[in-house]
């Protein structure tokens, strides 16, 4: 991984194949394809059926296979018999295989003398180059290249180039294979394949969710006559060519995908006609232009540590790829459309870990995430109704309609903070984009309906003069049914107060708005008797000690994999940040002494079994001046997907972790306050020892700035059209459009808690 713009696989190993497949996922937003090998692996069938049961995905064991195909169009869902609605794995179309002198390319079995595969992050392109010594003695250089077009989102373009040191007989195979499963289940109800002209394959699939999918592949190579071979759920075009020593032979393959749920309903033939007159080079140039503009809006530059730089760009790449431009009918699923482990559903990740990146780099993209929640209000109402409540209750695991799909009762029933997280996300979008009309317009009804749910969800215990939220699960999923969780109560308080301010526009009466406000004022935040330590929930101090030293035998594996769930649920062990998450979101409400006390108490109890945990801890550590601890948490997050030996992105990228890596750099080490925390763009930088410079662009309330930070100074350039007020180290300046301001920084050493 020596290139700061490329993730490189220098040799093929079956043990890391799936991790690279997830990491090398290509996508246009509309269409996503895992980074599987074009020739596939002979003993890794993709039609195995098995029963996946409801389980905790964090510690769940998945079937061990060497390869996992994945083709995903966001929003295409089907019904699993046990796990509810899930995103469908669609037919695989990457198949493009050379057979030289009767020997089929297969990297595990062939003699491969050179091998290099890379994901070029700046180009959103996967390239592979290998030298293959065939059994016949010929040395064949094989080069693959593919991209899912940023300019033509329905298109995937592939190219294979062959050259040999002597004459050789070559057969080319290009295929579409619809014999695939999703989480071991077959969602296809009808598959139809047919030949298209002399060099094409058409594949039509109807899935059990009702959507129809159409794929069309065209293959081009000079002088080839293509034969068509069909099996029940796959079709292949084959052609025979002769390689002459020293000459290149190039095969191009183009595949377009269309579905019945597309915003612009067109046939695959229509999409293919749009690109048939363009050369591969022209298509690639258009693709690069789109990605160049994307990178201009968000690239984070780090000097001093190459691994950090690569991790940041890998995170940004997947965040850019996974977002579905101009389609607010979907959000971003937990695996970033690079795997179906989380069934393609949408979590609180959208508001807390993903929306900030888009809001401060490309606000219209953040708008689609906010609008998704507004658009799925109907599903949220149905969720509340099923539980016997009025109003709207957002799903812990949402499909594209907003329906609750979580098959595990403890999360579906109790992790209700997601409904308040949605309100926070709507407000964050409105404040960050300076869209003053959003909350009192599009979002008003949503805010009122969620407040109505909260008013019925609140309890009043005998002898108490305040409402309580009982039987909830906060962000820490190892404390499952708790009372007055501090995080949940504070977010609900926020949601109720927000609803009170826009309630009459959203259909609430003045009396309802007053009731919202009174309930918000009464919700307690439990504290230790010293008034400094915020309790995660009532009675947290009475839980059993976690006994990590005796029970957590292998620190390289999650704690939840080594102890039974009943022990997790009765112990003072946290899966991830809870009180510290609250303090990260509302830093102005807690003194440094309160934050430090919470850090000293909760951090030693936290297992960090969730990939969402490290980023929160890093940001809080930066506030406390614990820069070395923050660095340790960044290192932990960096390895989540890049550490292929440990499994990495085998089941898909951890897209929320990608969002937190950006937040660690910008909100943590650069010390930027969000629009929820400050009306003025504010920075309090604390660079880690390994970084000599950090630079990034920011979108701030309809303006844009460029930020550059070294140990000695911070430079901010106003690239917008209006004057901006910017604060560094308590010193505020108004910077006119086109001008820059330089602040000299005072050194600050890392502290101990």
RAWODA-V700447 format. One record per residue. N is the residue number from 1. RES is the residue in three letters. SS is DSSP state (helix for helix, strand for strand, loop for the rest). BURIAL is # if it has 24 or more other ideal C-beta (glycine too) atoms within 12 Angstrom, else .. Layout:
n = {N	N}
res = {RES	RES}
ss = {SS	SS}
burial = {BURIAL	BURIAL}
//
This chain:
n = {1	2	3	4	5	6	7	8	9	10	11	12	13	14	15	16	17	18	19	20	21	22	23	24	25	26	27	28	29	30	31	32	33	34	35	36	37	38	39	40	41	42	43	44	45	46	47	48	49	50	51	52	53	54	55	56	57	58	59	60	61	62	63	64	65	66	67	68	69	70	71	72	73	74	75	76	77	78	79	80	81	82	83	84	85	86	87	88	89	90	91	92	93	94	95	96	97	98	99	100	101	102	103	104	105	106	107	108	109	110	111	112	113	114	115	116	117	118	119	120	121	122	123	124	125	126	127	128	129	130	131	132	133	134	135	136	137	138	139	140	141	142	143	144	145	146	147	148	149	150	151	152	153	154	155	156	157	158	159	160	161	162	163	164	165	166	167	168	169	170	171	172	173	174	175	176	177	178	179	180	181	182	183	184	185	186	187	188	189	190	191	192	193	194	195	196	197	198	199	200	201	202	203	204	205	206	207	208	209	210	211	212	213	214	215	216	217	218	219	220	221	222	223	224	225	226	227	228	229	230	231	232	233	234	235	236	237	238	239	240	241	242	243	244	245	246	247	248	249	250	251	252	253	254	255	256	257	258	259	260	261	262	263	264	265	266	267	268	269	270	271	272	273	274	275	276	277	278	279	280	281	282	283	284	285	286	287	288	289	290	291	292	293	294	295	296	297	298	299	300	301	302	303	304	305	306	307	308	309	310	311	312	313	314	315	316	317	318	319	320	321	322	323	324	325	326	327	328	329	330	331	332	333	334	335	336	337	338	339	340	341	342	343	344	345	346	347	348	349	350	351	352	353	354	355	356	357	358	359	360	361	362	363	364	365	366	367	368	369	370	371	372	373	374	375	376	377	378	379	380	381	382	383	384	385	386	387	388	389	390	391	392	393	394	395	396	397	398	399	400	401	402	403	404	405	406	407	408	409	410	411	412	413	414	415	416	417	418	419	420	421	422	423	424	425	426	427	428	429	430	431	432	433	434	435	436	437	438	439	440	441	442	443	444	445	446	447	448	449	450	451	452	453	454	455	456	457	458	459	460	461	462	463	464	465	466	467	468	469	470	471	472	473	474	475	476	477	478	479	480	481	482	483	484	485	486	487	488	489	490	491	492	493	494	495	496	497	498	499	500	501	502	503	504	505	506	507	508	509	510	511	512	513	514	515	516	517	518	519	520	521	522	523	524	525	526	527	528	529	530	531	532	533	534	535	536	537	538	539	540	541	542	543	544	545	546	547	548	549	550	551	552	553	554	555	556	557	558	559	560	561	562	563	564	565	566	567	568	569	570	571	572	573	574	575	576	577	578	579	580	581	582	583	584	585	586	587	588	589	590	591	592	593	594	595	596	597	598	599	600	601	602	603	604	605	606	607	608	609	610	611	612	613	614	615	616	617	618	619	620	621	622	623	624	625	626	627	628	629	630	631	632	633	634	635	636	637	638	639	640	641	642	643	644	645	646	647	648	649	650	651	652	653	654	655	656	657	658	659	660	661	662	663	664	665	666	667	668	669	670	671	672	673	674	675	676	677	678	679	680	681	682	683	684	685	686	687	688	689	690	691	692	693	694	695	696	697	698	699	700	701	702	703	704	705	706	707	708	709	710	711	712	713	714	715	716	717	718	719	720	721	722	723	724	725	726	727	728	729	730	731	732	733	734	735	736	737	738	739	740	741	742	743	744	745	746	747	748	749	750	751	752	753}
res = {UNK	UNK	UNK	UNK	UNK	UNK	UNK	UNK	UNK	UNK	UNK	UNK	UNK	UNK	UNK	UNK	UNK	UNK	UNK	UNK	UNK	UNK	UNK	UNK	UNK	UNK	UNK	UNK	UNK	UNK	UNK	UNK	UNK	UNK	UNK	UNK	UNK	UNK	UNK	UNK	UNK	UNK	UNK	UNK	UNK	UNK	UNK	UNK	UNK	UNK	UNK	UNK	UNK	UNK	UNK	UNK	UNK	UNK	UNK	UNK	UNK	UNK	UNK	UNK	UNK	UNK	UNK	UNK	UNK	UNK	UNK	UNK	UNK	UNK	UNK	UNK	UNK	UNK	UNK	UNK	UNK	UNK	UNK	UNK	UNK	UNK	UNK	UNK	UNK	UNK	UNK	UNK	UNK	UNK	UNK	UNK	UNK	UNK	UNK	UNK	UNK	UNK	UNK	UNK	UNK	UNK	UNK	UNK	UNK	UNK	UNK	UNK	UNK	UNK	UNK	UNK	UNK	UNK	UNK	UNK	UNK	UNK	UNK	UNK	UNK	UNK	UNK	UNK	UNK	UNK	UNK	UNK	UNK	UNK	UNK	UNK	UNK	UNK	UNK	UNK	UNK	UNK	UNK	UNK	UNK	UNK	UNK	UNK	UNK	UNK	UNK	UNK	UNK	UNK	UNK	UNK	UNK	UNK	UNK	UNK	UNK	UNK	UNK	UNK	UNK	UNK	UNK	UNK	UNK	UNK	UNK	UNK	UNK	UNK	UNK	UNK	UNK	UNK	UNK	UNK	UNK	UNK	UNK	UNK	UNK	UNK	UNK	UNK	UNK	UNK	UNK	UNK	UNK	UNK	UNK	UNK	UNK	UNK	UNK	UNK	UNK	UNK	UNK	UNK	UNK	UNK	UNK	UNK	UNK	UNK	UNK	UNK	UNK	UNK	UNK	UNK	UNK	UNK	UNK	UNK	UNK	UNK	UNK	UNK	UNK	UNK	UNK	UNK	UNK	UNK	UNK	UNK	UNK	UNK	UNK	UNK	UNK	UNK	UNK	UNK	UNK	UNK	UNK	UNK	UNK	UNK	UNK	UNK	UNK	UNK	UNK	UNK	UNK	UNK	UNK	UNK	UNK	UNK	UNK	UNK	UNK	UNK	UNK	UNK	UNK	UNK	UNK	UNK	UNK	UNK	UNK	UNK	UNK	UNK	UNK	UNK	UNK	UNK	UNK	UNK	UNK	UNK	UNK	UNK	UNK	UNK	UNK	UNK	UNK	UNK	UNK	UNK	UNK	UNK	UNK	UNK	UNK	UNK	UNK	UNK	UNK	UNK	UNK	UNK	UNK	UNK	UNK	UNK	UNK	UNK	UNK	UNK	UNK	UNK	UNK	UNK	UNK	UNK	UNK	UNK	UNK	UNK	UNK	UNK	UNK	UNK	UNK	UNK	UNK	UNK	UNK	UNK	UNK	UNK	UNK	UNK	UNK	UNK	UNK	UNK	UNK	UNK	UNK	UNK	UNK	UNK	UNK	UNK	UNK	UNK	UNK	UNK	UNK	UNK	UNK	UNK	UNK	UNK	UNK	UNK	UNK	UNK	UNK	UNK	UNK	UNK	UNK	UNK	UNK	UNK	UNK	UNK	UNK	UNK	UNK	UNK	UNK	UNK	UNK	UNK	UNK	UNK	UNK	UNK	UNK	UNK	UNK	UNK	UNK	UNK	UNK	UNK	UNK	UNK	UNK	UNK	UNK	UNK	UNK	UNK	UNK	UNK	UNK	UNK	UNK	UNK	UNK	UNK	UNK	UNK	UNK	UNK	UNK	UNK	UNK	UNK	UNK	UNK	UNK	UNK	UNK	UNK	UNK	UNK	UNK	UNK	UNK	UNK	UNK	UNK	UNK	UNK	UNK	UNK	UNK	UNK	UNK	UNK	UNK	UNK	UNK	UNK	UNK	UNK	UNK	UNK	UNK	UNK	UNK	UNK	UNK	UNK	UNK	UNK	UNK	UNK	UNK	UNK	UNK	UNK	UNK	UNK	UNK	UNK	UNK	UNK	UNK	UNK	UNK	UNK	UNK	UNK	UNK	UNK	UNK	UNK	UNK	UNK	UNK	UNK	UNK	UNK	UNK	UNK	UNK	UNK	UNK	UNK	UNK	UNK	UNK	UNK	UNK	UNK	UNK	UNK	UNK	UNK	UNK	UNK	UNK	UNK	UNK	UNK	UNK	UNK	UNK	UNK	UNK	UNK	UNK	UNK	UNK	UNK	UNK	UNK	UNK	UNK	UNK	UNK	UNK	UNK	UNK	UNK	UNK	UNK	UNK	UNK	UNK	UNK	UNK	UNK	UNK	UNK	UNK	UNK	UNK	UNK	UNK	UNK	UNK	UNK	UNK	UNK	UNK	UNK	UNK	UNK	UNK	UNK	UNK	UNK	UNK	UNK	UNK	UNK	UNK	UNK	UNK	UNK	UNK	UNK	UNK	UNK	UNK	UNK	UNK	UNK	UNK	UNK	UNK	UNK	UNK	UNK	UNK	UNK	UNK	UNK	UNK	UNK	UNK	UNK	UNK	UNK	UNK	UNK	UNK	UNK	UNK	UNK	UNK	UNK	UNK	UNK	UNK	UNK	UNK	UNK	UNK	UNK	UNK	UNK	UNK	UNK	UNK	UNK	UNK	UNK	UNK	UNK	UNK	UNK	UNK	UNK	UNK	UNK	UNK	UNK	UNK	UNK	UNK	UNK	UNK	UNK	UNK	UNK	UNK	UNK	UNK	UNK	UNK	UNK	UNK	UNK	UNK	UNK	UNK	UNK	UNK	UNK	UNK	UNK	UNK	UNK	UNK	UNK	UNK	UNK	UNK	UNK	UNK	UNK	UNK	UNK	UNK	UNK	UNK	UNK	UNK	UNK	UNK	UNK	UNK	UNK	UNK	UNK	UNK	UNK	UNK	UNK	UNK	UNK	UNK	UNK	UNK	UNK	UNK	UNK	UNK	UNK	UNK	UNK	UNK	UNK	UNK	UNK	UNK	UNK	UNK	UNK	UNK	UNK	UNK	UNK	UNK	UNK	UNK	UNK	UNK	UNK	UNK	UNK	UNK	UNK	UNK	UNK	UNK	UNK	UNK	UNK	UNK	UNK	UNK	UNK	UNK	UNK	UNK	UNK	UNK	UNK	UNK	UNK	UNK	UNK	UNK	UNK	UNK	UNK	UNK	UNK	UNK	UNK	UNK	UNK	UNK	UNK	UNK	UNK	UNK	UNK	UNK	UNK	UNK	UNK	UNK	UNK	UNK	UNK	UNK	UNK	UNK	UNK	UNK}
ss = {loop	loop	loop	loop	loop	strand	strand	strand	strand	loop	loop	loop	loop	helix	helix	helix	helix	helix	helix	helix	helix	helix	helix	loop	loop	strand	strand	loop	loop	loop	strand	strand	strand	loop	loop	loop	loop	loop	loop	loop	loop	loop	loop	loop	loop	loop	loop	loop	loop	loop	loop	loop	loop	loop	loop	loop	loop	loop	loop	loop	loop	loop	loop	loop	loop	loop	loop	loop	loop	loop	strand	strand	strand	loop	loop	loop	strand	strand	strand	strand	loop	loop	loop	strand	strand	strand	strand	loop	loop	loop	loop	strand	loop	loop	loop	strand	strand	strand	strand	strand	loop	loop	strand	strand	loop	loop	loop	loop	loop	loop	strand	strand	strand	strand	strand	strand	strand	strand	strand	strand	loop	loop	loop	loop	strand	strand	strand	strand	strand	strand	strand	strand	strand	loop	loop	loop	loop	loop	strand	strand	strand	strand	strand	strand	strand	strand	strand	strand	loop	loop	loop	loop	loop	loop	strand	strand	strand	strand	strand	strand	strand	strand	strand	strand	loop	loop	loop	strand	strand	strand	strand	strand	strand	strand	strand	strand	strand	loop	loop	loop	loop	strand	loop	loop	strand	loop	loop	strand	strand	strand	strand	strand	strand	strand	strand	strand	loop	loop	loop	strand	strand	strand	strand	strand	strand	strand	strand	loop	loop	loop	loop	strand	strand	strand	strand	strand	strand	strand	strand	strand	strand	loop	loop	loop	loop	loop	strand	strand	strand	strand	strand	loop	loop	strand	strand	strand	strand	strand	strand	strand	strand	strand	strand	loop	loop	loop	loop	loop	strand	strand	strand	strand	strand	strand	strand	strand	strand	strand	strand	loop	loop	loop	loop	loop	loop	loop	loop	helix	helix	helix	helix	helix	helix	helix	helix	loop	loop	loop	loop	helix	helix	helix	helix	helix	helix	helix	helix	helix	helix	helix	helix	helix	helix	helix	helix	helix	helix	helix	loop	loop	strand	strand	strand	loop	loop	helix	helix	helix	helix	helix	helix	helix	helix	helix	helix	helix	helix	helix	helix	helix	helix	helix	loop	loop	loop	loop	loop	loop	loop	loop	loop	loop	loop	loop	loop	loop	loop	loop	loop	loop	loop	loop	loop	loop	loop	strand	loop	loop	helix	helix	helix	helix	helix	helix	helix	helix	helix	helix	helix	loop	loop	loop	helix	helix	helix	helix	helix	helix	helix	helix	helix	helix	helix	helix	helix	loop	helix	helix	helix	helix	helix	helix	helix	helix	helix	helix	loop	loop	loop	loop	loop	loop	loop	loop	loop	loop	loop	strand	loop	loop	loop	loop	loop	strand	loop	loop	loop	loop	helix	helix	helix	helix	helix	helix	loop	loop	helix	helix	helix	helix	helix	helix	helix	helix	helix	helix	helix	helix	helix	helix	helix	helix	helix	loop	loop	loop	helix	helix	helix	helix	loop	loop	loop	helix	helix	helix	helix	helix	helix	helix	helix	helix	helix	helix	helix	helix	helix	loop	strand	loop	loop	loop	loop	loop	loop	loop	loop	strand	loop	loop	loop	strand	loop	loop	loop	loop	loop	loop	loop	loop	loop	strand	loop	loop	loop	helix	helix	helix	helix	helix	helix	helix	helix	helix	helix	helix	helix	helix	helix	helix	helix	helix	loop	loop	loop	loop	loop	loop	loop	helix	helix	helix	helix	helix	helix	helix	helix	helix	helix	helix	helix	helix	loop	loop	loop	loop	strand	loop	loop	loop	loop	loop	loop	strand	loop	loop	loop	loop	loop	helix	helix	helix	loop	strand	loop	loop	loop	helix	helix	helix	helix	loop	loop	loop	loop	loop	loop	loop	helix	helix	helix	loop	loop	loop	helix	helix	helix	helix	helix	helix	strand	loop	loop	strand	loop	loop	loop	loop	helix	helix	helix	helix	helix	helix	helix	loop	helix	helix	helix	loop	loop	helix	helix	helix	helix	helix	helix	helix	helix	helix	helix	helix	helix	helix	helix	strand	loop	loop	loop	loop	loop	loop	helix	helix	helix	helix	helix	helix	helix	helix	helix	helix	helix	loop	loop	loop	helix	helix	helix	helix	helix	helix	helix	helix	helix	helix	helix	helix	helix	helix	helix	helix	loop	helix	helix	helix	loop	loop	loop	loop	loop	loop	loop	loop	helix	helix	helix	helix	helix	helix	helix	helix	helix	helix	helix	helix	helix	helix	helix	loop	loop	loop	loop	loop	loop	loop	loop	loop	loop	loop	strand	strand	strand	loop	loop	loop	loop	loop	loop	loop	loop	loop	strand	strand	strand	strand	strand	strand	strand	strand	loop	loop	strand	strand	strand	strand	strand	strand	strand	strand	loop	loop	strand	strand	strand	strand	strand	strand	loop	loop	loop	loop	loop	strand	strand	strand	strand	strand	loop	loop	strand	strand	strand	strand	strand	loop	loop	loop	loop	strand	strand	strand	strand	strand	loop	loop	loop	loop	loop	loop	loop	loop	loop}
burial = {#	.	.	#	#	#	#	#	#	.	.	#	.	.	.	#	#	#	#	#	#	#	#	#	#	#	#	#	#	#	#	#	#	#	#	#	#	#	#	#	#	.	.	#	.	#	#	#	.	.	.	#	.	.	#	#	#	#	.	.	.	#	.	.	#	#	#	#	#	#	#	#	#	#	#	#	#	#	#	#	.	.	#	#	#	#	#	#	#	#	#	#	#	#	#	#	#	#	#	#	#	.	#	#	#	#	#	#	.	#	.	#	.	.	#	#	#	#	#	#	#	#	#	#	#	#	#	#	#	#	#	#	#	#	.	.	.	#	#	#	#	#	#	#	#	#	#	#	#	#	#	#	#	#	#	#	#	#	#	#	#	#	#	#	.	.	.	#	#	#	#	#	#	#	#	#	#	#	#	#	#	#	#	#	#	#	#	#	.	.	#	#	#	.	#	#	.	.	#	#	#	#	#	#	#	#	#	.	#	.	#	#	#	#	#	#	#	#	#	#	#	.	.	#	.	#	.	#	.	.	.	.	#	#	#	#	#	#	#	#	#	.	#	.	.	.	.	.	#	#	#	#	#	#	#	#	#	#	#	#	#	#	.	.	.	.	#	#	.	.	#	#	.	#	#	#	.	.	.	#	.	.	#	#	.	#	#	.	.	#	#	.	.	#	#	.	#	#	#	#	#	#	.	.	#	.	#	#	#	#	#	#	#	#	#	#	#	#	#	#	#	#	#	#	#	.	#	#	#	#	#	#	#	#	#	#	#	#	#	#	#	#	#	#	#	#	#	#	#	#	#	#	#	#	#	#	#	#	#	#	#	#	#	.	#	#	#	#	#	#	#	#	#	#	#	#	#	.	#	#	#	#	#	#	.	.	#	.	#	.	#	#	#	#	#	#	#	#	#	#	#	#	#	#	#	#	#	#	.	#	#	#	.	#	#	#	#	#	#	#	#	#	#	#	#	#	#	#	#	#	#	#	#	.	#	.	.	#	#	#	.	#	#	#	#	#	#	#	#	#	#	#	#	#	#	#	#	#	.	.	.	.	.	.	.	.	#	#	#	#	#	#	#	#	#	#	#	#	#	#	#	#	#	#	#	#	#	#	#	#	#	#	#	#	#	#	#	#	#	#	#	#	#	.	.	#	.	#	.	.	.	#	#	.	#	#	#	.	#	#	.	#	#	#	#	#	#	.	.	.	.	.	#	#	#	#	#	#	.	#	.	.	#	.	.	#	.	.	.	.	.	#	.	.	.	.	.	#	#	#	.	#	#	.	.	.	.	#	#	.	#	#	#	#	#	#	#	#	#	#	#	#	#	#	#	#	#	.	.	#	.	.	.	#	#	#	#	#	#	#	#	#	#	.	#	#	#	#	#	#	#	#	#	#	#	#	#	#	#	#	#	#	#	#	#	#	#	#	#	#	#	#	#	#	#	#	#	#	#	#	#	#	#	#	.	.	#	#	#	#	#	#	#	#	#	#	#	#	#	#	#	#	#	#	#	#	#	#	#	#	#	#	#	#	#	#	#	#	.	#	#	#	#	#	#	#	#	#	.	#	#	.	#	#	#	#	#	#	#	#	#	.	#	#	#	#	#	#	#	#	#	.	#	#	#	#	#	#	#	#	.	.	.	#	#	#	#	#	.	.	.	.	#	.	#	.	.	.	.	.	#	.	#	.	#	.	.	.	.	.	.	.	#}
//
